[in-house]
Amino acid sequence: MDDATRCPCLSGLPYGECCGPLHRGERPAPTAEALMRSRYSAFAVEDTAYLGATWHPSTRPAELDLVPGRRWRRLDILATDAGGPFDDAGTVEFVAMFRDDDATRGRLHELSRFVREDGAWRYVDGDVRP
Protein backbone atom coordinates (compact mmCIF):
# COMPACT_ATOMS: atom_id res chain seq x y z
CA MET A 1 0.00 0.00 0.00
CA ASP A 2 1.26 3.46 -0.86
CA ASP A 3 2.16 5.56 2.21
CA ALA A 4 0.15 8.52 0.86
CA THR A 5 -3.07 6.51 0.53
CA ARG A 6 -5.67 6.94 3.25
CA CYS A 7 -5.18 4.32 5.96
CA PRO A 8 -7.64 1.39 5.79
CA CYS A 9 -8.45 1.83 9.51
CA LEU A 10 -10.25 5.07 8.55
CA SER A 11 -8.39 7.22 11.08
CA GLY A 12 -8.25 9.93 8.43
CA LEU A 13 -4.45 9.80 8.30
CA PRO A 14 -2.33 8.55 5.42
CA TYR A 15 -1.18 4.94 5.75
CA GLY A 16 2.42 6.14 6.10
CA GLU A 17 1.55 8.15 9.21
CA CYS A 18 -0.91 5.70 10.76
CA CYS A 19 -0.68 1.91 10.48
CA GLY A 20 2.18 1.68 7.97
CA PRO A 21 4.95 2.35 10.53
CA LEU A 22 3.45 -0.30 12.85
CA HIS A 23 3.28 -2.85 10.02
CA ARG A 24 6.93 -2.15 9.15
CA GLY A 25 8.00 -2.51 12.81
CA GLU A 26 9.15 1.11 13.06
CA ARG A 27 7.16 1.68 16.24
CA PRO A 28 4.79 -0.31 18.47
CA ALA A 29 1.11 0.41 18.92
CA PRO A 30 0.76 2.74 21.94
CA THR A 31 -2.73 1.51 22.91
CA ALA A 32 -4.97 -1.51 22.48
CA GLU A 33 -7.18 0.50 20.12
CA ALA A 34 -4.18 1.46 17.99
CA LEU A 35 -3.23 -2.23 17.78
CA MET A 36 -6.83 -3.11 16.87
CA ARG A 37 -6.80 -0.52 14.08
CA SER A 38 -3.42 -1.72 12.81
CA ARG A 39 -4.59 -5.34 12.82
CA TYR A 40 -7.71 -4.39 10.86
CA SER A 41 -5.46 -2.59 8.36
CA ALA A 42 -3.22 -5.68 8.21
CA PHE A 43 -6.25 -7.75 7.22
CA ALA A 44 -7.11 -5.13 4.60
CA VAL A 45 -3.60 -5.18 3.08
CA GLU A 46 -3.17 -8.94 3.69
CA ASP A 47 -0.14 -8.57 5.98
CA THR A 48 -0.27 -11.98 7.66
CA ALA A 49 3.24 -11.58 9.11
CA TYR A 50 2.09 -8.56 11.15
CA LEU A 51 -1.08 -10.36 12.22
CA GLY A 52 0.97 -13.29 13.51
CA ALA A 53 3.51 -11.04 15.22
CA THR A 54 0.79 -9.14 17.09
CA TRP A 55 -1.17 -12.23 18.15
CA HIS A 56 -0.46 -13.44 21.67
CA PRO A 57 1.55 -16.69 21.51
CA SER A 58 -0.91 -18.47 23.82
CA THR A 59 -3.76 -18.14 21.31
CA ARG A 60 -1.98 -17.60 17.96
CA PRO A 61 -3.02 -20.14 15.32
CA ALA A 62 -0.30 -22.23 13.68
CA GLU A 63 -1.40 -20.85 10.30
CA LEU A 64 -3.42 -17.82 9.36
CA ASP A 65 -5.48 -18.27 6.21
CA LEU A 66 -7.23 -15.16 4.95
CA VAL A 67 -10.47 -15.51 3.04
CA PRO A 68 -9.59 -15.21 -0.66
CA GLY A 69 -11.28 -12.26 -2.36
CA ARG A 70 -12.40 -10.60 0.88
CA ARG A 71 -12.06 -6.82 0.89
CA TRP A 72 -12.37 -5.06 4.22
CA ARG A 73 -14.35 -1.84 3.73
CA ARG A 74 -14.95 -0.11 7.05
CA LEU A 75 -14.02 -0.23 10.71
CA ASP A 76 -16.17 1.23 13.46
CA ILE A 77 -14.78 1.28 17.01
CA LEU A 78 -17.80 1.02 19.32
CA ALA A 79 -16.12 1.03 22.74
CA THR A 80 -12.83 0.64 24.55
CA ASP A 81 -12.15 -0.32 28.14
CA ALA A 82 -8.67 0.36 29.52
CA GLY A 83 -5.95 -0.50 27.00
CA GLY A 84 -4.26 2.88 27.38
CA PRO A 85 -0.56 3.69 27.47
CA PHE A 86 -0.34 2.93 31.22
CA ASP A 87 -2.51 -0.24 31.22
CA ASP A 88 -1.50 -3.88 30.86
CA ALA A 89 -4.83 -5.11 29.48
CA GLY A 90 -7.84 -3.75 27.66
CA THR A 91 -10.75 -4.49 25.39
CA VAL A 92 -11.93 -2.99 22.12
CA GLU A 93 -15.41 -3.56 20.71
CA PHE A 94 -15.63 -3.04 16.97
CA VAL A 95 -17.62 -3.75 13.84
CA ALA A 96 -15.70 -4.42 10.61
CA MET A 97 -17.51 -4.55 7.28
CA PHE A 98 -16.35 -6.57 4.29
CA ARG A 99 -17.33 -7.51 0.78
CA ASP A 100 -16.32 -10.72 -0.98
CA ASP A 101 -15.58 -11.16 -4.68
CA ASP A 102 -19.00 -12.75 -5.20
CA ALA A 103 -20.59 -9.47 -3.92
CA THR A 104 -21.51 -11.02 -0.56
CA ARG A 105 -21.44 -8.37 2.13
CA GLY A 106 -20.80 -9.12 5.77
CA ARG A 107 -19.74 -7.77 9.10
CA LEU A 108 -17.70 -8.92 12.04
CA HIS A 109 -18.76 -7.58 15.44
CA GLU A 110 -16.28 -8.54 18.14
CA LEU A 111 -15.23 -7.67 21.65
CA SER A 112 -11.46 -8.20 21.49
CA ARG A 113 -9.11 -8.69 24.43
CA PHE A 114 -5.56 -7.35 24.45
CA VAL A 115 -2.61 -7.54 26.83
CA ARG A 116 0.61 -5.58 26.96
CA GLU A 117 3.74 -7.57 27.70
CA ASP A 118 7.30 -6.27 27.51
CA GLY A 119 5.94 -2.96 26.23
CA ALA A 120 4.07 -4.46 23.26
CA TRP A 121 0.31 -4.86 22.88
CA ARG A 122 -0.89 -8.27 21.68
CA TYR A 123 -4.31 -9.52 20.57
CA VAL A 124 -5.40 -12.40 22.82
CA ASP A 125 -8.87 -13.38 21.63
CA GLY A 126 -12.37 -12.07 21.15
CA ASP A 127 -16.03 -12.80 21.52
CA VAL A 128 -17.99 -12.53 18.29
CA ARG A 129 -21.25 -10.67 18.77
CA PRO A 130 -24.42 -11.07 16.70
C-alpha positions, -999 to 999 in steps of 0.1 A, spaced: 0 0 0 13 35 -9 22 56 22 1 85 9 -31 65 5 -57 69 33 -52 43 60 -76 14 58 -85 18 95 -103 51 86 -84 72 111 -83 99 84 -45 98 83 -23 86 54 -12 49 58 24 61 61 15 81 92 -9 57 108 -7 19 105 22 17 80 50 24 105 35 -3 128 33 -28 100 69 -21 92 80 -25 128 91 11 131 72 17 162 48 -3 185 11 4 189 8 27 219 -27 15 229 -50 -15 225 -72 5 201 -42 15 180 -32 -22 178 -68 -31 169 -68 -5 141 -34 -17 128 -46 -53 128 -77 -44 109 -55 -26 84 -32 -57 82 -63 -78 72 -71 -51 46 -36 -52 31 -32 -89 37 -1 -86 60 -3 -120 77 32 -116 91 21 -86 111 -11 -104 122 10 -133 135 35 -110 152 8 -91 171 -12 -122 181 -5 -134 217 16 -167 215 -9 -185 238 -38 -181 213 -20 -176 180 -30 -201 153 -3 -222 137 -14 -208 103 -34 -178 94 -55 -183 62 -72 -152 50 -105 -155 30 -96 -152 -7 -113 -123 -24 -124 -106 9 -121 -68 9 -124 -51 42 -143 -18 37 -149 -1 71 -140 -2 107 -162 12 135 -148 13 170 -178 10 193 -161 10 227 -128 6 246 -122 -3 281 -87 4 295 -59 -5 270 -43 29 274 -6 37 275 -3 29 312 -25 -2 312 -15 -39 309 -48 -51 295 -78 -37 277 -108 -45 254 -119 -30 221 -154 -36 207 -156 -30 170 -176 -38 138 -157 -44 106 -175 -46 73 -163 -66 43 -173 -75 8 -163 -107 -10 -156 -112 -47 -190 -127 -52 -206 -95 -39 -215 -110 -6 -214 -84 21 -208 -91 58 -197 -78 91 -177 -89 120 -188 -76 154 -163 -85 181 -152 -77 216 -115 -82 215 -91 -87 244 -56 -74 244 -26 -75 268 6 -56 270 37 -76 277 73 -63 275 59 -30 262 41 -45 233 3 -49 229 -9 -83 217 -43 -95 206 -54 -124 228 -89 -134 216 -124 -121 211 -160 -128 215 -180 -125 183 -213 -107 188 -244 -111 167 
